[in-house]
Amino acid sequence: MSDLKSTYELIKDPVRWCEAYLKDPDNGKDPLVLRNYQKAILSYRGKKRVIRMGRQMGKTVSMCAEIIWKAVTFEDKKILVVAPYQSQVDRIFEIIGHMIHDVPEIQDSCTIRRSPFYSIEFGNGTTIKGFTAGTRSGQAAESVRGQTGSDIYLDEVDYMGSTAVGAVKAIENARPGISIWASSTPCGKREQFWLWSTQPELFGFKAFHYTIRDKPDYSPEEERRFREEAPTENYFAQEFMAEWGNEAQGVYPQELLDNATRAYSYKPVFMDGVQLPGCLLEHQPGQNIYVMGVDWNAEGVGTRVVVWEWMIASQNANFQNKFRVFYHENINDYLKSRGVGYQHNIESTKRVIQLAEHFSCSHVYTDKGYGHTNMELIMDTYKKKGQLEKAIRMYKPVDFGSKVSIQSPDGRTIEKFAKEFIVSNAQRFLESDMLIFPIIEDEKYKLIGQFRQFVVEKIGVTGRRKYTDVNEDSHTAAILGLYAFFENYSILSTINREEEIVRRSGAFRKDLPARDVGTLSEKHIPGSTNTKPTNFGKLAEKHGYRYVDGSKGDPRDDTMSEVKAMRINKVAQHIKSGPPRRRTNVFSGSRRNI
């Protein structure tokens, strides 16, 4: 009798049962160990829970553990699992599989099906079914409609949308008294998840809220690191502190844009017999540094060019060491003024080269997405002049869909999504009071207007942001120019590493003081650490590369292939660690990387 009572006590306690039977999803050899806040959630035996937690805190593991406990210890349960995207449903069922792996009495008692949706059937009549809310496709949980359930588990519910949640709630209306688990990291919406969390008593929920400070291994140092690495304070608040933050917040605070606006205008000048609308009075290529950002576009929109000036030398003390918009042009308008109505790509490319050379730009960063052919035309133009190596050092296409590597203040290398980092880099310039815009650009379809209207439209479940994609072409050119400053003049850029320094060894040409290798220690973004002038010849010899001083002429045509070889060698250094750990996928019997 005592054994039977002990078994009953174990079965009715989800925390004790899960830790006694289930496996750690990250290491199938170890038993599952729940954290205190996970135990608190699982111990609550009310019907409805709403759980607001930061990333990587184990909310999905907690949910999967309870699902398995209910499936094994109750008969005829109809458990429905709903997530915004199919990839999340796949991940939930993968975790369930890992947790019951090597537990024969559980694994042998169930049958798994993948089509037309995930389902697990147990011998006791209980079923687990997984559905997607169809958030991305706008299906509004059509696959869930018509289903019936005794227990509903909603994962990342704040990303589903009110229509999808409404479709799921219809199941509750048809069967009052069912159990509901609603968990998510907040994305800022003021919809159903927000109502449940802020007014739980009104909707019959028990609310749980946990942040990274509730983790057993929490340390203030780790929090500071997360805060430093977060693109914005709003991102940190949502992802790590599970606060609401803002949903479609403007990326650039309006008051900071107001403060960055100055009552100066462009001074018209003439170049090749044509009046230009945008050169400033003081053009000092021998003292200040100029970089260009380019957003390639089709003829209808027009390629946008923004030139920034780093005012190392300025008669105005308020401008000292700040970055101001020096020139802004829609190349389409320029071509129309010249009566050019054909070969738009070729003419736009010529214009970019002309402006870059005229303003003595040290670097030109372009949007790779639309400009692949244009970059080839640029390289071909410089090659015909015998200046291919100069072009390689000067021009860089940037893939917004890729990742970039930066160095944290403590020397670690961090990978970030390129678009998000380049935007957050521009934010930091603005927040540090280092940007200056002319007041004539403060109109809806001009540069400041585009900065004002640039917003985060959506935050995905992985934390990636989707930005507005209308009226933002000049903004794109501007932030590419600021990224060029960061990557080439900030100590936090990985370009300051030896191999990258070799690759860009001629970036500071000796015929332009703003790019003189000998004055490199004086040319750095305020707040970064000075570096001593580098002997590029010795560095190249150390790493086994041929060194050619581009400032002395005689560039060689094989420079491009040599730079590619250097990049390939660098990538090869990162893949020596061997294949990832593998483990069994319990549903297919195959081996899968995790």
Buried (B, 14 or more C-beta within 10 A) or exposed (E): EEEEEEEEEEBEBBBBBBBEBBBBBEEBEEEBEBBEBBBBBBEBEEBBBBBBBBBEBBBBBBBBBBBBBBBBBBEEBBBBBBBBBBEBBBBBBBBBBBBBBEBEEBEEBBEBEEEEBBBBBBEBEBBBBBBBBBBEEEBBBBBBEEBEBBBBBBBBBBBBBBBBBBBBBBBBEEEEEBBBBBBBBBBBBEBBBBBBBEEBEEBEBBBBBBBBEBBEEEEEEBBEBBBEBBBBEBBBBBBBBBBBBBBEBBBBBEEBBEEBBBEBBBEEBEEEEEEBBBBBEBBBBEEBBBBBBBBBBEBEEBBBBBBBBBBBEBEEEEBEEBBBBBBBBBBBEBBEEEEBEEEBBBBBBBBBBEBBEBBBBBBBBBBBBBBEEBBEBBBEBBBEEEBBBBBBBBBBBBEBEEEBBBBEEEEEEBEBBBBBBBBBBBBEBBBEEBBBBBEBBBEEEBBBBBBBBBBBEBBBBEBEBEBBEEBBBBBBBBBBBBBBBBBBBBBBBBBBBEBBBBBBBBBBBBEBBBBBBEEBEEBBBEEBEEEEEBEBEEBBEEBEBEBBBBBEEEBEEEBBEBBEEBEEEBEEEEEEEEEEEEBBBBBEEEEEEE
